[in-house]
């Protein structure tokens, strides 16, 4: 039974469709969990799946007032559940990566003078020069991405400097487009935040600095130099004089300590919710960096986040940038990096295929999906591993990896000859064949792009091919048994496929752990040392599927080659149109 007087640590996850909060104690046990769903719980906004869209311009964005409403609502839900906020000693958060928030000249003053009798939404309406934040699904910045990719020579050189080639959602191209589309609003902007630093700013009562990991998702930060890159700032500002943009971005140097003390909580929360005024605010990081903090990862462990997007994460001491993936600073440990693959078409794409099955009852949709996926043979093949494979790409939104328009493509690949042909009604049974194919295609893409980072195990398993040690699934899709089964078949994992017991709250959990570490660590104690010493595996994870299976894993190795051909064929066709 929890000690109602012991310290608590709050983690927040501001994601596309929800704001979640999770409170853990010093033993890392979750005591409270609440969420605010942007579609069903909000008032006064016409968002769908958490966002608004302008399809004519490929814009996807969220109203900032919605987020402010959610923060107050989540805290009220925690209070209604009996939480004593005076127990909270530290707060950290996670925000969806790359999104930008534009504060007006009145913004910081408004933050510092909040009236505890009024809501955040009511008081901060004039605090922003632009009332919306671009969402990571936004695809409106292609021309700006082209400029970024060529500004330093090519996309490879941009990746060497910033850890990534230019992407639609990355903050630098988004700021450039904002300046060009809304020049007056840009001039009226006093500060620019990421979603993570926006969240920290609200609790701090003043504009918080960028997090050392999340800043790497902007295409503006020179990772090895640990500084803003002057040429990229000049491109974004439209001038060799970058002083104005630098003021908007804030400090030229950032705390490399992910557990740095930013300050105590804003008086607004002390007076309105009875927080203790000594409650510490630690840096908030991006949702993906926060996810890798949800458990003490070991070498060759991989996390697959199955939320609205699909994301693949690994920690590495090696800085090996490549335009095909992302590298960012580790959120807590200087000298380590986070390898990341991120896809726009994750959960929404799976749901689209699921909905096409049309079972009698809506509640049976995922049950039907599972049945079809598990009943279908791997890759739609016969028992002969050299027989034709069914491979597809399913992108209801324009995709990042590969960079291609929205669309669906279905192919038949013959591994014996390397032949590739477009599928038709005779070779592909829709929608049933789509079910397994969409899950396979997502995991095959992960395997294709991470194959140079994984290694064969040592010891008694040294005979196995290169693959992760374990696959950890988090996010909404981690509840789906068929998806977990296929993950192990495609990606391997010689110790199996596991799910965190709070898999859907992994980002908030990682943020809460970060708050524990920030406040309770001894001098020089690393995040891995503190959390690893308190983390009890049997209480936090469960094995949900087998990993490596001899024969099947090798068959999917041939399919990786086929998927590479499929992507190249689609990109070639798109280029010729």
DRENROSE-909182 format. One record per residue (C-alpha): x, y, z; residue number from 1; residue in three letters. Coordinates in steps of 0.25 Angstrom, whole numbers, m for minus. Layout:
BEGIN
<mivo <X; Y; Z>; NUM; "ALA">
...
***
This chain:
BEGIN
<mivo <0; 0; 0>; 1; "UNK">
<mivo <5; 14; m4>; 2; "UNK">
<mivo <11; 23; 7>; 3; "UNK">
<mivo <2; 35; 5>; 4; "UNK">
<mivo <12; 44; 11>; 5; "UNK">
<mivo <24; 40; 2>; 6; "UNK">
<mivo <29; 48; m10>; 7; "UNK">
<mivo <23; 48; m23>; 8; "UNK">
<mivo <28; 52; m37>; 9; "UNK">
<mivo <19; 56; m48>; 10; "UNK">
<mivo <22; 53; m63>; 11; "UNK">
<mivo <13; 59; m74>; 12; "UNK">
<mivo <12; 55; m89>; 13; "UNK">
<mivo <6; 65; m98>; 14; "UNK">
<mivo <4; 57; m111>; 15; "UNK">
<mivo <m5; 58; m123>; 16; "UNK">
<mivo <m18; 53; m118>; 17; "UNK">
<mivo <m17; 54; m102>; 18; "UNK">
<mivo <m10; 60; m91>; 19; "UNK">
<mivo <m6; 49; m81>; 20; "UNK">
<mivo <0; 51; m67>; 21; "UNK">
<mivo <6; 40; m58>; 22; "UNK">
<mivo <11; 41; m44>; 23; "UNK">
<mivo <21; 31; m38>; 24; "UNK">
<mivo <27; 30; m24>; 25; "UNK">
<mivo <42; 28; m21>; 26; "UNK">
<mivo <41; 13; m24>; 27; "UNK">
<mivo <36; 16; m38>; 28; "UNK">
<mivo <22; 11; m35>; 29; "UNK">
<mivo <11; 18; m42>; 30; "UNK">
<mivo <1; 23; m32>; 31; "UNK">
<mivo <m8; 32; m41>; 32; "UNK">
<mivo <m11; 32; m56>; 33; "UNK">
<mivo <m20; 42; m64>; 34; "UNK">
<mivo <m22; 47; m78>; 35; "UNK">
<mivo <m30; 57; m85>; 36; "UNK">
<mivo <m35; 53; m99>; 37; "UNK">
<mivo <m34; 65; m109>; 38; "UNK">
<mivo <m46; 61; m117>; 39; "UNK">
<mivo <m56; 56; m106>; 40; "UNK">
<mivo <m52; 64; m94>; 41; "UNK">
<mivo <m49; 78; m100>; 42; "UNK">
<mivo <m59; 89; m101>; 43; "UNK">
<mivo <m59; 100; m112>; 44; "UNK">
<mivo <m50; 93; m123>; 45; "UNK">
<mivo <m53; 86; m135>; 46; "UNK">
<mivo <m41; 77; m135>; 47; "UNK">
<mivo <m41; 63; m141>; 48; "UNK">
<mivo <m31; 53; m135>; 49; "UNK">
<mivo <m25; 65; m128>; 50; "UNK">
<mivo <m22; 74; m140>; 51; "UNK">
<mivo <m28; 83; m150>; 52; "UNK">
<mivo <m24; 82; m165>; 53; "UNK">
<mivo <m23; 90; m177>; 54; "UNK">
<mivo <m22; 80; m188>; 55; "UNK">
<mivo <m20; 90; m199>; 56; "UNK">
<mivo <m7; 94; m193>; 57; "UNK">
<mivo <m4; 80; m186>; 58; "UNK">
<mivo <m4; 87; m173>; 59; "UNK">
<mivo <m7; 80; m160>; 60; "UNK">
<mivo <m7; 88; m147>; 61; "UNK">
<mivo <m13; 89; m133>; 62; "UNK">
<mivo <m19; 101; m125>; 63; "UNK">
<mivo <m11; 105; m113>; 64; "UNK">
<mivo <m23; 108; m105>; 65; "UNK">
<mivo <m27; 93; m106>; 66; "UNK">
<mivo <m14; 90; m99>; 67; "UNK">
<mivo <m16; 100; m88>; 68; "UNK">
<mivo <m30; 95; m86>; 69; "UNK">
<mivo <m24; 81; m85>; 70; "UNK">
<mivo <m13; 85; m74>; 71; "UNK">
<mivo <m24; 90; m64>; 72; "UNK">
<mivo <m33; 79; m67>; 73; "UNK">
<mivo <m23; 68; m65>; 74; "UNK">
<mivo <m18; 74; m51>; 75; "UNK">
<mivo <m33; 75; m47>; 76; "UNK">
<mivo <m35; 60; m51>; 77; "UNK">
<mivo <m23; 57; m42>; 78; "UNK">
<mivo <m29; 65; m31>; 79; "UNK">
<mivo <m42; 58; m33>; 80; "UNK">
<mivo <m35; 45; m32>; 81; "UNK">
<mivo <m30; 49; m18>; 82; "UNK">
<mivo <m16; 53; m21>; 83; "UNK">
<mivo <m9; 62; m11>; 84; "UNK">
<mivo <m1; 72; m19>; 85; "UNK">
<mivo <8; 76; m7>; 86; "UNK">
<mivo <15; 62; m9>; 87; "UNK">
<mivo <20; 66; m22>; 88; "UNK">
<mivo <35; 69; m22>; 89; "UNK">
<mivo <38; 69; m37>; 90; "UNK">
<mivo <32; 71; m50>; 91; "UNK">
<mivo <37; 68; m64>; 92; "UNK">
<mivo <29; 66; m77>; 93; "UNK">
<mivo <30; 60; m91>; 94; "UNK">
<mivo <25; 68; m104>; 95; "UNK">
<mivo <22; 63; m118>; 96; "UNK">
<mivo <35; 66; m125>; 97; "UNK">
<mivo <38; 77; m135>; 98; "UNK">
<mivo <25; 86; m132>; 99; "UNK">
<mivo <27; 100; m130>; 100; "UNK">
<mivo <20; 111; m121>; 101; "UNK">
<mivo <21; 125; m124>; 102; "UNK">
<mivo <20; 135; m112>; 103; "UNK">
<mivo <16; 149; m114>; 104; "UNK">
<mivo <23; 161; m107>; 105; "UNK">
<mivo <13; 160; m96>; 106; "UNK">
<mivo <15; 145; m94>; 107; "UNK">
<mivo <26; 144; m83>; 108; "UNK">
<mivo <19; 155; m75>; 109; "UNK">
<mivo <6; 148; m76>; 110; "UNK">
<mivo <13; 135; m71>; 111; "UNK">
<mivo <19; 142; m59>; 112; "UNK">
<mivo <6; 149; m55>; 113; "UNK">
<mivo <m4; 138; m55>; 114; "UNK">
<mivo <m17; 139; m46>; 115; "UNK">
<mivo <m20; 126; m39>; 116; "UNK">
<mivo <m34; 129; m39>; 117; "UNK">
<mivo <m35; 128; m54>; 118; "UNK">
<mivo <m31; 117; m64>; 119; "UNK">
<mivo <m19; 117; m73>; 120; "UNK">
<mivo <m27; 117; m85>; 121; "UNK">
<mivo <m34; 130; m81>; 122; "UNK">
<mivo <m22; 137; m77>; 123; "UNK">
<mivo <m12; 133; m88>; 124; "UNK">
<mivo <m20; 136; m101>; 125; "UNK">
<mivo <m12; 148; m104>; 126; "UNK">
<mivo <1; 141; m100>; 127; "UNK">
<mivo <4; 136; m114>; 128; "UNK">
<mivo <7; 143; m127>; 129; "UNK">
<mivo <1; 131; m134>; 130; "UNK">
<mivo <m10; 123; m128>; 131; "UNK">
<mivo <m6; 109; m134>; 132; "UNK">
<mivo <5; 100; m134>; 133; "UNK">
<mivo <9; 92; m146>; 134; "UNK">
<mivo <8; 77; m144>; 135; "UNK">
<mivo <18; 66; m147>; 136; "UNK">
<mivo <8; 61; m158>; 137; "UNK">
<mivo <9; 75; m165>; 138; "UNK">
<mivo <15; 73; m180>; 139; "UNK">
<mivo <14; 88; m184>; 140; "UNK">
<mivo <29; 91; m184>; 141; "UNK">
<mivo <35; 83; m196>; 142; "UNK">
<mivo <41; 95; m203>; 143; "UNK">
<mivo <47; 99; m189>; 144; "UNK">
<mivo <53; 85; m187>; 145; "UNK">
<mivo <59; 86; m201>; 146; "UNK">
<mivo <66; 99; m197>; 147; "UNK">
<mivo <71; 93; m184>; 148; "UNK">
<mivo <76; 80; m191>; 149; "UNK">
<mivo <84; 88; m202>; 150; "UNK">
<mivo <89; 100; m193>; 151; "UNK">
<mivo <101; 92; m187>; 152; "UNK">
<mivo <103; 84; m200>; 153; "UNK">
<mivo <94; 73; m199>; 154; "UNK">
<mivo <85; 65; m190>; 155; "UNK">
<mivo <96; 56; m185>; 156; "UNK">
<mivo <104; 69; m180>; 157; "UNK">
<mivo <92; 74; m173>; 158; "UNK">
<mivo <90; 60; m166>; 159; "UNK">
<mivo <105; 61; m162>; 160; "UNK">
<mivo <103; 74; m155>; 161; "UNK">
<mivo <89; 73; m149>; 162; "UNK">
<mivo <87; 58; m148>; 163; "UNK">
<mivo <76; 58; m159>; 164; "UNK">
<mivo <73; 62; m173>; 165; "UNK">
<mivo <62; 72; m175>; 166; "UNK">
<mivo <48; 67; m172>; 167; "UNK">
<mivo <35; 74; m173>; 168; "UNK">
<mivo <32; 74; m158>; 169; "UNK">
<mivo <46; 79; m154>; 170; "UNK">
<mivo <45; 92; m147>; 171; "UNK">
<mivo <55; 100; m155>; 172; "UNK">
<mivo <48; 98; m168>; 173; "UNK">
<mivo <35; 101; m161>; 174; "UNK">
<mivo <40; 114; m155>; 175; "UNK">
<mivo <45; 118; m169>; 176; "UNK">
<mivo <31; 116; m175>; 177; "UNK">
<mivo <25; 123; m163>; 178; "UNK">
<mivo <34; 135; m166>; 179; "UNK">
<mivo <30; 135; m181>; 180; "UNK">
<mivo <15; 133; m179>; 181; "UNK">
<mivo <13; 141; m167>; 182; "UNK">
<mivo <24; 152; m167>; 183; "UNK">
<mivo <16; 161; m157>; 184; "UNK">
<mivo <14; 150; m147>; 185; "UNK">
<mivo <28; 146; m148>; 186; "UNK">
<mivo <33; 160; m145>; 187; "UNK">
<mivo <23; 160; m133>; 188; "UNK">
<mivo <29; 147; m128>; 189; "UNK">
<mivo <38; 149; m115>; 190; "UNK">
<mivo <41; 135; m113>; 191; "UNK">
<mivo <40; 121; m120>; 192; "UNK">
<mivo <38; 109; m112>; 193; "UNK">
<mivo <37; 94; m116>; 194; "UNK">
<mivo <25; 87; m110>; 195; "UNK">
<mivo <34; 81; m99>; 196; "UNK">
<mivo <39; 95; m95>; 197; "UNK">
<mivo <25; 100; m96>; 198; "UNK">
<mivo <21; 90; m86>; 199; "UNK">
<mivo <32; 93; m76>; 200; "UNK">
<mivo <30; 108; m78>; 201; "UNK">
<mivo <15; 107; m73>; 202; "UNK">
<mivo <20; 100; m60>; 203; "UNK">
<mivo <32; 109; m58>; 204; "UNK">
<mivo <24; 122; m61>; 205; "UNK">
<mivo <35; 127; m70>; 206; "UNK">
<mivo <40; 123; m84>; 207; "UNK">
<mivo <49; 110; m82>; 208; "UNK">
<mivo <61; 107; m90>; 209; "UNK">
<mivo <61; 96; m100>; 210; "UNK">
<mivo <65; 82; m96>; 211; "UNK">
<mivo <78; 77; m101>; 212; "UNK">
<mivo <72; 65; m108>; 213; "UNK">
<mivo <59; 71; m113>; 214; "UNK">
<mivo <67; 83; m119>; 215; "UNK">
<mivo <73; 73; m129>; 216; "UNK">
<mivo <60; 71; m136>; 217; "UNK">
<mivo <60; 85; m142>; 218; "UNK">
<mivo <71; 84; m153>; 219; "UNK">
<mivo <77; 96; m147>; 220; "UNK">
<mivo <86; 91; m136>; 221; "UNK">
<mivo <101; 86; m138>; 222; "UNK">
<mivo <101; 74; m130>; 223; "UNK">
<mivo <116; 72; m129>; 224; "UNK">
<mivo <119; 87; m127>; 225; "UNK">
<mivo <107; 88; m117>; 226; "UNK">
<mivo <103; 101; m123>; 227; "UNK">
<mivo <93; 108; m133>; 228; "UNK">
<mivo <99; 106; m147>; 229; "UNK">
<mivo <101; 120; m152>; 230; "UNK">
<mivo <98; 117; m167>; 231; "UNK">
<mivo <85; 110; m164>; 232; "UNK">
<mivo <81; 121; m155>; 233; "UNK">
<mivo <84; 131; m167>; 234; "UNK">
<mivo <75; 122; m176>; 235; "UNK">
<mivo <64; 122; m166>; 236; "UNK">
<mivo <65; 137; m163>; 237; "UNK">
<mivo <66; 141; m177>; 238; "UNK">
<mivo <78; 150; m174>; 239; "UNK">
<mivo <93; 149; m170>; 240; "UNK">
<mivo <89; 156; m157>; 241; "UNK">
<mivo <83; 145; m149>; 242; "UNK">
<mivo <83; 153; m136>; 243; "UNK">
<mivo <67; 154; m136>; 244; "UNK">
<mivo <65; 139; m138>; 245; "UNK">
<mivo <75; 136; m127>; 246; "UNK">
<mivo <67; 145; m118>; 247; "UNK">
<mivo <55; 137; m121>; 248; "UNK">
<mivo <61; 124; m119>; 249; "UNK">
<mivo <68; 128; m106>; 250; "UNK">
<mivo <81; 123; m100>; 251; "UNK">
<mivo <92; 120; m109>; 252; "UNK">
<mivo <97; 109; m99>; 253; "UNK">
<mivo <87; 99; m93>; 254; "UNK">
<mivo <88; 91; m81>; 255; "UNK">
<mivo <95; 77; m85>; 256; "UNK">
<mivo <90; 72; m71>; 257; "UNK">
<mivo <76; 66; m75>; 258; "UNK">
<mivo <72; 67; m60>; 259; "UNK">
<mivo <76; 81; m58>; 260; "UNK">
<mivo <69; 90; m48>; 261; "UNK">
<mivo <61; 100; m56>; 262; "UNK">
<mivo <54; 106; m44>; 263; "UNK">
<mivo <42; 104; m35>; 264; "UNK">
<mivo <28; 103; m39>; 265; "UNK">
<mivo <20; 115; m43>; 266; "UNK">
<mivo <12; 122; m32>; 267; "UNK">
<mivo <0; 119; m41>; 268; "UNK">
<mivo <0; 104; m38>; 269; "UNK">
<mivo <4; 106; m23>; 270; "UNK">
<mivo <m9; 115; m21>; 271; "UNK">
<mivo <m18; 108; m30>; 272; "UNK">
<mivo <m15; 93; m27>; 273; "UNK">
<mivo <m7; 94; m14>; 274; "UNK">
<mivo <7; 90; m20>; 275; "UNK">
<mivo <18; 92; m10>; 276; "UNK">
<mivo <26; 104; m15>; 277; "UNK">
<mivo <39; 96; m14>; 278; "UNK">
<mivo <34; 87; m25>; 279; "UNK">
<mivo <45; 86; m35>; 280; "UNK">
<mivo <44; 87; m50>; 281; "UNK">
<mivo <53; 79; m59>; 282; "UNK">
<mivo <55; 80; m74>; 283; "UNK">
<mivo <44; 74; m82>; 284; "UNK">
<mivo <49; 66; m94>; 285; "UNK">
<mivo <42; 61; m107>; 286; "UNK">
<mivo <33; 49; m107>; 287; "UNK">
<mivo <42; 40; m114>; 288; "UNK">
<mivo <54; 43; m105>; 289; "UNK">
<mivo <45; 42; m93>; 290; "UNK">
<mivo <41; 28; m97>; 291; "UNK">
<mivo <55; 22; m96>; 292; "UNK">
<mivo <55; 27; m82>; 293; "UNK">
<mivo <43; 18; m78>; 294; "UNK">
<mivo <52; 6; m75>; 295; "UNK">
<mivo <67; 5; m74>; 296; "UNK">
<mivo <71; 0; m88>; 297; "UNK">
<mivo <82; m10; m89>; 298; "UNK">
<mivo <91; m11; m102>; 299; "UNK">
<mivo <84; m16; m114>; 300; "UNK">
<mivo <70; m13; m108>; 301; "UNK">
<mivo <60; m6; m117>; 302; "UNK">
<mivo <47; 1; m114>; 303; "UNK">
<mivo <36; 1; m124>; 304; "UNK">
<mivo <26; 12; m121>; 305; "UNK">
<mivo <12; 8; m127>; 306; "UNK">
<mivo <4; 21; m126>; 307; "UNK">
<mivo <m1; 30; m136>; 308; "UNK">
<mivo <13; 30; m142>; 309; "UNK">
<mivo <22; 18; m142>; 310; "UNK">
<mivo <35; 20; m136>; 311; "UNK">
<mivo <48; 11; m134>; 312; "UNK">
<mivo <58; 15; m124>; 313; "UNK">
<mivo <71; 11; m119>; 314; "UNK">
<mivo <82; 17; m111>; 315; "UNK">
<mivo <97; 17; m116>; 316; "UNK">
<mivo <110; 22; m113>; 317; "UNK">
<mivo <113; 24; m128>; 318; "UNK">
<mivo <110; 37; m135>; 319; "UNK">
<mivo <108; 31; m149>; 320; "UNK">
<mivo <99; 41; m156>; 321; "UNK">
<mivo <91; 37; m169>; 322; "UNK">
<mivo <80; 43; m177>; 323; "UNK">
<mivo <72; 30; m175>; 324; "UNK">
<mivo <70; 32; m160>; 325; "UNK">
<mivo <71; 42; m148>; 326; "UNK">
<mivo <82; 43; m138>; 327; "UNK">
<mivo <80; 52; m126>; 328; "UNK">
<mivo <87; 55; m113>; 329; "UNK">
<mivo <82; 45; m102>; 330; "UNK">
<mivo <72; 53; m92>; 331; "UNK">
<mivo <80; 49; m79>; 332; "UNK">
<mivo <94; 44; m83>; 333; "UNK">
<mivo <104; 53; m89>; 334; "UNK">
<mivo <113; 45; m99>; 335; "UNK">
<mivo <101; 36; m103>; 336; "UNK">
<mivo <92; 38; m115>; 337; "UNK">
<mivo <78; 33; m119>; 338; "UNK">
<mivo <76; 26; m132>; 339; "UNK">
<mivo <62; 28; m137>; 340; "UNK">
<mivo <53; 25; m149>; 341; "UNK">
<mivo <40; 32; m149>; 342; "UNK">
<mivo <28; 29; m159>; 343; "UNK">
<mivo <15; 38; m160>; 344; "UNK">
<mivo <7; 26; m164>; 345; "UNK">
<mivo <6; 18; m152>; 346; "UNK">
<mivo <m7; 15; m144>; 347; "UNK">
<mivo <m15; 23; m154>; 348; "UNK">
<mivo <m11; 15; m165>; 349; "UNK">
<mivo <m14; 2; m158>; 350; "UNK">
<mivo <m27; 7; m153>; 351; "UNK">
<mivo <m31; 10; m168>; 352; "UNK">
<mivo <m28; m4; m172>; 353; "UNK">
<mivo <m35; m9; m159>; 354; "UNK">
<mivo <m48; m1; m163>; 355; "UNK">
<mivo <m48; m7; m177>; 356; "UNK">
<mivo <m52; m20; m171>; 357; "UNK">
<mivo <m65; m16; m167>; 358; "UNK">
<mivo <m69; m26; m156>; 359; "UNK">
<mivo <m84; m26; m151>; 360; "UNK">
<mivo <m80; m18; m138>; 361; "UNK">
<mivo <m70; m7; m137>; 362; "UNK">
<mivo <m65; m13; m124>; 363; "UNK">
<mivo <m60; m25; m132>; 364; "UNK">
<mivo <m51; m17; m141>; 365; "UNK">
<mivo <m38; m20; m135>; 366; "UNK">
<mivo <m43; m35; m132>; 367; "UNK">
<mivo <m45; m37; m147>; 368; "UNK">
<mivo <m32; m30; m150>; 369; "UNK">
<mivo <m25; m40; m141>; 370; "UNK">
<mivo <m32; m52; m147>; 371; "UNK">
<mivo <m29; m48; m161>; 372; "UNK">
<mivo <m14; m45; m158>; 373; "UNK">
<mivo <m11; m58; m150>; 374; "UNK">
<mivo <m18; m66; m160>; 375; "UNK">
<mivo <m10; m61; m172>; 376; "UNK">
<mivo <3; m67; m175>; 377; "UNK">
<mivo <16; m58; m174>; 378; "UNK">
<mivo <17; m50; m187>; 379; "UNK">
<mivo <5; m57; m193>; 380; "UNK">
<mivo <14; m68; m197>; 381; "UNK">
<mivo <12; m83; m199>; 382; "UNK">
<mivo <20; m92; m191>; 383; "UNK">
<mivo <32; m90; m201>; 384; "UNK">
<mivo <40; m78; m196>; 385; "UNK">
<mivo <44; m75; m210>; 386; "UNK">
<mivo <30; m73; m214>; 387; "UNK">
<mivo <24; m59; m218>; 388; "UNK">
<mivo <23; m50; m206>; 389; "UNK">
<mivo <12; m39; m204>; 390; "UNK">
<mivo <18; m26; m201>; 391; "UNK">
<mivo <11; m12; m200>; 392; "UNK">
<mivo <12; 2; m195>; 393; "UNK">
<mivo <0; 8; m188>; 394; "UNK">
<mivo <1; 23; m186>; 395; "UNK">
<mivo <m12; 31; m184>; 396; "UNK">
<mivo <m3; 43; m181>; 397; "UNK">
<mivo <9; 47; m188>; 398; "UNK">
<mivo <21; 39; m183>; 399; "UNK">
<mivo <34; 43; m177>; 400; "UNK">
<mivo <42; 30; m180>; 401; "UNK">
<mivo <41; 29; m192>; 402; "UNK">
<mivo <38; 43; m195>; 403; "UNK">
<mivo <26; 41; m204>; 404; "UNK">
<mivo <11; 46; m205>; 405; "UNK">
<mivo <m1; 39; m199>; 406; "UNK">
<mivo <m5; 26; m206>; 407; "UNK">
<mivo <m5; 11; m206>; 408; "UNK">
<mivo <4; 2; m214>; 409; "UNK">
<mivo <3; m13; m215>; 410; "UNK">
<mivo <14; m22; m221>; 411; "UNK">
<mivo <17; m36; m223>; 412; "UNK">
<mivo <32; m39; m221>; 413; "UNK">
<mivo <39; m52; m226>; 414; "UNK">
<mivo <51; m54; m217>; 415; "UNK">
<mivo <57; m65; m226>; 416; "UNK">
<mivo <58; m56; m238>; 417; "UNK">
<mivo <57; m42; m231>; 418; "UNK">
<mivo <45; m39; m241>; 419; "UNK">
<mivo <35; m28; m236>; 420; "UNK">
<mivo <21; m26; m242>; 421; "UNK">
<mivo <9; m18; m238>; 422; "UNK">
<mivo <m2; m27; m231>; 423; "UNK">
<mivo <m16; m28; m237>; 424; "UNK">
<mivo <m29; m34; m233>; 425; "UNK">
<mivo <m24; m48; m237>; 426; "UNK">
<mivo <m11; m47; m228>; 427; "UNK">
<mivo <m16; m39; m216>; 428; "UNK">
<mivo <m29; m41; m208>; 429; "UNK">
<mivo <m34; m28; m203>; 430; "UNK">
<mivo <m36; m24; m192>; 431; "UNK">
<mivo <m31; m37; m185>; 432; "UNK">
<mivo <m17; m37; m191>; 433; "UNK">
<mivo <m15; m23; m186>; 434; "UNK">
<mivo <m16; m27; m172>; 435; "UNK">
<mivo <m4; m34; m170>; 436; "UNK">
<mivo <3; m27; m181>; 437; "UNK">
<mivo <2; m13; m174>; 438; "UNK">
<mivo <8; m18; m161>; 439; "UNK">
<mivo <19; m26; m168>; 440; "UNK">
<mivo <22; m14; m177>; 441; "UNK">
<mivo <24; m5; m165>; 442; "UNK">
<mivo <33; m14; m158>; 443; "UNK">
<mivo <41; m18; m170>; 444; "UNK">
<mivo <44; m3; m172>; 445; "UNK">
<mivo <50; m3; m158>; 446; "UNK">
<mivo <58; m15; m161>; 447; "UNK">
<mivo <63; m9; m174>; 448; "UNK">
<mivo <68; 4; m168>; 449; "UNK">
<mivo <74; m1; m155>; 450; "UNK">
<mivo <81; m14; m160>; 451; "UNK">
<mivo <95; m7; m159>; 452; "UNK">
<mivo <93; m4; m145>; 453; "UNK">
<mivo <89; m17; m139>; 454; "UNK">
<mivo <100; m28; m136>; 455; "UNK">
<mivo <100; m43; m134>; 456; "UNK">
<mivo <99; m47; m119>; 457; "UNK">
<mivo <111; m52; m112>; 458; "UNK">
<mivo <112; m65; m103>; 459; "UNK">
<mivo <103; m77; m105>; 460; "UNK">
<mivo <95; m69; m116>; 461; "UNK">
<mivo <107; m64; m124>; 462; "UNK">
<mivo <102; m73; m136>; 463; "UNK">
<mivo <89; m64; m138>; 464; "UNK">
<mivo <89; m54; m149>; 465; "UNK">
<mivo <90; m39; m145>; 466; "UNK">
<mivo <77; m34; m138>; 467; "UNK">
<mivo <73; m27; m125>; 468; "UNK">
<mivo <74; m34; m112>; 469; "UNK">
<mivo <59; m30; m108>; 470; "UNK">
<mivo <48; m23; m115>; 471; "UNK">
<mivo <40; m14; m105>; 472; "UNK">
<mivo <26; m10; m110>; 473; "UNK">
<mivo <20; 3; m105>; 474; "UNK">
<mivo <8; 11; m109>; 475; "UNK">
<mivo <m7; 7; m113>; 476; "UNK">
<mivo <m2; m3; m123>; 477; "UNK">
<mivo <5; m11; m112>; 478; "UNK">
<mivo <m8; m17; m107>; 479; "UNK">
<mivo <m10; m24; m120>; 480; "UNK">
<mivo <m6; m39; m120>; 481; "UNK">
<mivo <m5; m40; m135>; 482; "UNK">
<mivo <4; m28; m136>; 483; "UNK">
<mivo <13; m33; m125>; 484; "UNK">
<mivo <14; m47; m132>; 485; "UNK">
<mivo <18; m41; m145>; 486; "UNK">
<mivo <28; m31; m139>; 487; "UNK">
<mivo <36; m43; m133>; 488; "UNK">
<mivo <35; m50; m147>; 489; "UNK">
<mivo <41; m39; m155>; 490; "UNK">
<mivo <50; m32; m145>; 491; "UNK">
<mivo <55; m43; m137>; 492; "UNK">
<mivo <59; m41; m123>; 493; "UNK">
<mivo <66; m54; m117>; 494; "UNK">
<mivo <60; m51; m103>; 495; "UNK">
<mivo <46; m48; m109>; 496; "UNK">
<mivo <36; m37; m110>; 497; "UNK">
<mivo <32; m30; m97>; 498; "UNK">
<mivo <22; m19; m93>; 499; "UNK">
<mivo <23; m9; m82>; 500; "UNK">
<mivo <12; m10; m72>; 501; "UNK">
<mivo <8; 5; m75>; 502; "UNK">
<mivo <12; 3; m90>; 503; "UNK">
<mivo <2; 14; m94>; 504; "UNK">
<mivo <8; 24; m84>; 505; "UNK">
<mivo <22; 21; m87>; 506; "UNK">
<mivo <25; 36; m90>; 507; "UNK">
<mivo <19; 41; m77>; 508; "UNK">
<mivo <26; 30; m70>; 509; "UNK">
<mivo <40; 33; m75>; 510; "UNK">
<mivo <37; 48; m72>; 511; "UNK">
<mivo <33; 44; m57>; 512; "UNK">
<mivo <46; 35; m56>; 513; "UNK">
<mivo <54; 47; m61>; 514; "UNK">
<mivo <48; 56; m50>; 515; "UNK">
<mivo <51; 45; m40>; 516; "UNK">
<mivo <66; 45; m44>; 517; "UNK">
<mivo <67; 60; m45>; 518; "UNK">
<mivo <63; 62; m30>; 519; "UNK">
<mivo <68; 49; m23>; 520; "UNK">
<mivo <81; 46; m30>; 521; "UNK">
<mivo <94; 47; m23>; 522; "UNK">
<mivo <105; 55; m28>; 523; "UNK">
<mivo <110; 49; m41>; 524; "UNK">
<mivo <99; 38; m41>; 525; "UNK">
<mivo <95; 35; m55>; 526; "UNK">
<mivo <80; 33; m60>; 527; "UNK">
<mivo <84; 18; m63>; 528; "UNK">
<mivo <90; 16; m49>; 529; "UNK">
<mivo <78; 22; m41>; 530; "UNK">
<mivo <67; 16; m49>; 531; "UNK">
<mivo <74; 3; m52>; 532; "UNK">
<mivo <76; 1; m37>; 533; "UNK">
<mivo <61; 3; m34>; 534; "UNK">
<mivo <55; m3; m46>; 535; "UNK">
<mivo <49; m17; m44>; 536; "UNK">
<mivo <47; m24; m58>; 537; "UNK">
<mivo <37; m34; m53>; 538; "UNK">
<mivo <28; m23; m48>; 539; "UNK">
<mivo <29; m14; m60>; 540; "UNK">
<mivo <29; m23; m73>; 541; "UNK">
<mivo <23; m35; m78>; 542; "UNK">
<mivo <27; m44; m90>; 543; "UNK">
<mivo <16; m44; m100>; 544; "UNK">
<mivo <22; m51; m112>; 545; "UNK">
<mivo <34; m59; m117>; 546; "UNK">
<mivo <45; m52; m124>; 547; "UNK">
<mivo <55; m59; m133>; 548; "UNK">
<mivo <49; m71; m140>; 549; "UNK">
<mivo <59; m79; m149>; 550; "UNK">
<mivo <54; m79; m163>; 551; "UNK">
<mivo <43; m68; m162>; 552; "UNK">
<mivo <54; m58; m159>; 553; "UNK">
<mivo <62; m61; m170>; 554; "UNK">
<mivo <50; m61; m180>; 555; "UNK">
<mivo <47; m47; m175>; 556; "UNK">
<mivo <62; m44; m178>; 557; "UNK">
<mivo <59; m47; m193>; 558; "UNK">
<mivo <46; m38; m192>; 559; "UNK">
<mivo <55; m26; m187>; 560; "UNK">
<mivo <62; m27; m200>; 561; "UNK">
<mivo <48; m27; m207>; 562; "UNK">
<mivo <43; m15; m199>; 563; "UNK">
<mivo <55; m7; m203>; 564; "UNK">
<mivo <52; m10; m217>; 565; "UNK">
<mivo <37; m6; m215>; 566; "UNK">
<mivo <41; 7; m209>; 567; "UNK">
<mivo <51; 10; m220>; 568; "UNK">
<mivo <41; 7; m231>; 569; "UNK">
<mivo <30; 16; m224>; 570; "UNK">
<mivo <40; 27; m223>; 571; "UNK">
<mivo <44; 26; m238>; 572; "UNK">
<mivo <30; 26; m242>; 573; "UNK">
<mivo <27; 38; m234>; 574; "UNK">
<mivo <39; 45; m240>; 575; "UNK">
<mivo <35; 42; m254>; 576; "UNK">
<mivo <20; 48; m252>; 577; "UNK">
***
